[in-house]
Amino acid sequence: MALQIEPLNRKQHNRSAFSYGVDSLDNYIRRQANQDLKKKIATVFVLIDSPNTNVIAYYTLSSYTVEITELDNSWVKRLPRYPFLPATLLGRLAVDSNYRGQHLGKLMLVDALKKSWEATERVASLAVIAEAIDEKAVDFYRKYGFRPFVNSPMKLYFPMQSVRELCQTLNI
Ligand SMILES: CC(C)(COP(=O)(O)OP(=O)(O)OC[C@H]1O[C@@H](n2cnc3c(N)ncnc32)[C@H](O)[C@@H]1OP(=O)(O)O)[C@@H](O)C(=O)NCCC(=O)NCCS
């Protein structure tokens, strides 16, 4: 058995068994993710324990825009005064509840950050944005260095420069 993170493939991955226990996250991977993928609304990456094809965890990435007024002043000071800035949205991230606490959430987050950083070679992005579903998710993201938006504490950002530093520290 080997953990592998792969782009979602409707024909290869079994999404029906995924269960975090929150409808929005369970139904998304079971019913919506493939549609979003096809329509280029989000890329979807899944974790499997090969050769088993059950989805154990997943995350999504999309292009995004942030308003400069949403970011904290210490960072804004160093940015050009464009009203809108390009970013990368980590729209969803979930680990099946049977696999909680095995550092798979961390594995998926780090992989998402690395892919986000690599993508900036072709499409610029200032930060990775995460939308937390609850306070626990906020705490999880903050643990890795995400900072909350000024007026939306459930929305967090991680400057791409910090993503780069994290990838260098982890040597990935
Ligand atoms: C948040 C989530 C991804 C964590 O997944 P997980 O696999 O159980 O977590 P991990 O085992 O990878 O934890 C990695 C580290 O984060 C910590 N951590 C996990 N959940 C945490 C939380 N809610 N608050 C603070 N720290 C948390 C762990 O203690 C661990 O710390 P350590 O490295 O010092 O031991 C998972 O609970 C989940 O799927 N949540 C539901 C969806 C969600 O909230 N997604 C985010 C926004 S859509």
The ligand as an SDF file (V2000), in Angstrom:
LIG
                    3D

 48 50  0  0  0  0  0  0  0  0999 V2000
   -8.5620   20.0750    9.4910 C   0  0  0  0  0  0  0  0  0  0  0  0
   -8.2190   18.6900    8.9050 C   0  0  0  0  0  0  0  0  0  0  0  0
   -7.8450   18.8510    7.4380 C   0  0  0  0  0  0  0  0  0  0  0  0
   -7.0460   18.0960    9.7050 C   0  0  0  0  0  0  0  0  0  0  0  0
   -6.7300   16.8240    9.1690 O   0  0  0  0  0  0  0  0  0  0  0  0
   -5.9630   15.7060   10.0030 P   0  0  0  0  0  0  0  0  0  0  0  0
   -5.4140   14.7320    9.0380 O   0  0  0  0  0  0  0  0  0  0  0  0
   -6.8370   15.1850   11.0800 O   0  0  0  0  0  0  0  0  0  0  0  0
   -4.8290   16.5680   10.6940 O   0  0  0  0  0  0  0  0  0  0  0  0
   -3.2780   16.1960   10.7610 P   0  0  0  0  0  0  0  0  0  0  0  0
   -3.1420   14.8650   11.4160 O   0  0  0  0  0  0  0  0  0  0  0  0
   -2.6490   16.3730    9.4470 O   0  0  0  0  0  0  0  0  0  0  0  0
   -2.7660   17.3290   11.7280 O   0  0  0  0  0  0  0  0  0  0  0  0
   -1.5560   17.9980   11.4500 C   0  0  0  0  0  0  0  0  0  0  0  0
   -1.2630   18.8990   12.6100 C   0  0  0  0  0  0  0  0  0  0  0  0
   -2.3330   19.8530   12.7460 O   0  0  0  0  0  0  0  0  0  0  0  0
   -2.9130   19.7330   14.0240 C   0  0  0  0  0  0  0  0  0  0  0  0
   -4.3510   19.9150   13.8730 N   0  0  0  0  0  0  0  0  0  0  0  0
   -5.2270   19.1060   13.2740 C   0  0  0  0  0  0  0  0  0  0  0  0
   -6.4560   19.6240   13.3520 N   0  0  0  0  0  0  0  0  0  0  0  0
   -6.3230   20.7810   14.0400 C   0  0  0  0  0  0  0  0  0  0  0  0
   -7.2120   21.7730   14.4680 C   0  0  0  0  0  0  0  0  0  0  0  0
   -8.5000   21.6790   14.2280 N   0  0  0  0  0  0  0  0  0  0  0  0
   -6.7260   22.8260   15.1520 N   0  0  0  0  0  0  0  0  0  0  0  0
   -5.4160   22.9540   15.4210 C   0  0  0  0  0  0  0  0  0  0  0  0
   -4.5020   22.0420   15.0340 N   0  0  0  0  0  0  0  0  0  0  0  0
   -4.9750   20.9810   14.3670 C   0  0  0  0  0  0  0  0  0  0  0  0
   -2.5740   18.3410   14.5260 C   0  0  0  0  0  0  0  0  0  0  0  0
   -2.5580   18.2620   15.9200 O   0  0  0  0  0  0  0  0  0  0  0  0
   -1.1960   18.1540   13.9410 C   0  0  0  0  0  0  0  0  0  0  0  0
   -0.2420   18.8180   14.7390 O   0  0  0  0  0  0  0  0  0  0  0  0
    1.2410   18.2060   15.0110 P   0  0  0  0  0  0  0  0  0  0  0  0
    1.9070   18.1520   13.6380 O   0  0  0  0  0  0  0  0  0  0  0  0
    1.8840   19.2010   15.9170 O   0  0  0  0  0  0  0  0  0  0  0  0
    1.0280   16.8450   15.5840 O   0  0  0  0  0  0  0  0  0  0  0  0
   -9.3940   17.6910    9.0560 C   0  0  0  0  0  0  0  0  0  0  0  0
   -9.8440   17.6620   10.3830 O   0  0  0  0  0  0  0  0  0  0  0  0
  -10.5490   17.9750    8.1670 C   0  0  0  0  0  0  0  0  0  0  0  0
  -10.7290   17.3400    7.1320 O   0  0  0  0  0  0  0  0  0  0  0  0
  -11.3940   18.9320    8.5900 N   0  0  0  0  0  0  0  0  0  0  0  0
  -12.6370   19.1940    7.9110 C   0  0  0  0  0  0  0  0  0  0  0  0
  -12.5390   20.0630    6.8130 C   0  0  0  0  0  0  0  0  0  0  0  0
  -11.9350   21.3650    7.0690 C   0  0  0  0  0  0  0  0  0  0  0  0
  -12.1100   21.9540    8.1280 O   0  0  0  0  0  0  0  0  0  0  0  0
  -11.2540   21.8030    6.0290 N   0  0  0  0  0  0  0  0  0  0  0  0
  -10.6630   23.0500    5.9720 C   0  0  0  0  0  0  0  0  0  0  0  0
  -11.4700   24.0730    5.2600 C   0  0  0  0  0  0  0  0  0  0  0  0
  -12.5940   23.5320    4.0170 S   0  0  0  0  0  0  0  0  0  0  0  0
  1  2  1  0
  2  3  1  0
  2  4  1  0
  2 36  1  0
  4  5  1  0
  5  6  1  0
  6  7  2  0
  6  8  1  0
  6  9  1  0
  9 10  1  0
 10 11  2  0
 10 12  1  0
 10 13  1  0
 13 14  1  0
 14 15  1  0
 15 16  1  0
 15 30  1  0
 16 17  1  0
 17 18  1  0
 17 28  1  0
 18 19  1  0
 18 27  1  0
 19 20  2  0
 20 21  1  0
 21 22  1  0
 21 27  2  0
 22 23  1  0
 22 24  2  0
 24 25  1  0
 25 26  2  0
 26 27  1  0
 28 29  1  0
 28 30  1  0
 30 31  1  0
 31 32  1  0
 32 33  2  0
 32 34  1  0
 32 35  1  0
 36 37  1  0
 36 38  1  0
 38 39  2  0
 38 40  1  0
 40 41  1  0
 41 42  1  0
 42 43  1  0
 43 44  2  0
 43 45  1  0
 45 46  1  0
 46 47  1  0
 47 48  1  0
M  END
$$$$
